[in-house]
Amino acid sequence: MAQQKNLIVDQGSSWSTNVIAYTSNSTGTFTANLYQFANGAGQIRKSYTSATQTANLSVNIHPTGSGNTGGVITLSMNNSTTGGITGGRYLYDVEMVGGPSVVGFSDGTEDNKITRVCEGIITISPQTTKWDWN
């Protein structure tokens, strides 16, 4: 089951947050072995039934064994992306797709398996300042 995490983003600002990917039984171990998860994707939508996404989230997976960031997934959006979203409440989720076999880390049984990591409400806090920083 995906981790529930509600987020707040300041409109027009560069934004990022970290999510720790745990197993579904909440044992505190990382989801499978994140080395086998080659790619991640996340989207923001106004509702579950929205035909198109409001924005895409950048997803950066830090595999187990990569120092003190192992098991962490960083979600981010740049200021242009957050500035283009109308203030309000939205829904989001983030998924990872399993990659091929990696010797010593994964036997490839998770190849192309999609796992939802987190989901929740994302609130875009409207900005007042409309300054051209370029």
N, C-alpha and C positions, 0 to 999 in steps of 0.2 A: 504494500500500500504506500502511496506517495506521502511524503512529509507535508503537513499543512504549515504554510508560512505566509502570513500577510505582510505586504511590503508597502513602504511609502517612498515616493520618488518626487523630488523637486523639479517641476517643469523648467526646461531650459538649462538644466545643470547636467554635467557629466555624473553618472551614477554607477555604482557597483555594490554588490553584496556577495557574501559567501554562504553556501549551503553545504552542510556535511551530509554525504550520502551514506545512509545506514542500511542494513539489511531490513527486510520487511518485518522481522520478528523483534526489532529494536534491541538486539544484543550488544550494540555498540561497535560491531565490526562493520567495515566498509562494504558497500553493495558489491556483491560478488568479488571481483578484483578489478578495480577500475582500469587496469591496463587493457582489459579486453573490450572496454567501451571506447570505440574509436571516435565517435561523433556525438554531439549533443545539439538540441534545438529547443527554443522556447518562443512562445508567442503570447501576445496580449490581445484580448478581444473584449468587446463591450458586453457580450453575453455568450453563453454556450452555443447558441444557435446562430451567431453572427457568421455571415457567409465569407467575410474576409477578416484578416487580422488587422488590428490597429497598429501594431508595431511588432518587430522581431527582437528578441533578446539575444545578445551575444553570449555564448556558452563556452567557457574554458574549463576543461576537465584536468585536474591535477591528480594523477594516479597515485595509488599506494606506493610508497617507496620513494617519493620525490621530496624528501626532506620533511619539514614540519607541515607541509600543505597536503600531504597524502589524504585522499578521500574527500577533498574539498572541490566543489564546483563553483566557479565564479560566474555570476550573472552580471551583465553590464549593458548600458546604453550610453551613447555619446550625447552631447548637449543638443545637437541637431535633431536627433531622434526624440528626446524627451520634450524638446521645444515644439515639436510637431503634433504632440498629443494634447487634446483638449482636457483641461482639468476635470477630474471626476474619478469614479470607481470603475474598475475593470477586473476581469478575471485573467489569470495566466496559468500556464503550466510549463514544465521543462521535462524533456524526455532524452534518454540516451539510447543509442543503438549499439549493440555488441559488435565487436570487430573480430577479425580472424585470429587464428592461433598465434600466440607469442610464446616462444620457448621459455619455460621456467615460470610463466605467469598465467597462461590460459591455454586450455586445450582446444579452443575454438568452438566449444559447444554453445556458446552464447552468440555466435555469429548471426547477425541480423535480428537478434531478439531485442525488442523495444521495451524499455523500462521507464516508467514515469517516476521521476525523482522527487519533484515537489510541485505544489499547486497552491492556489489561494487567491486572495483579493489583492490587487495592486492599486493603490490610490495615488493619483497624480495631483500633487499640491500646486495650484496655479501660481504663476509668477506675476509680480507686479511690474518689475523693471523690464522694459523692452529696449535693450541697448544693443547696438550693432558693434560687437567686439572686434570686427575685422578691420 
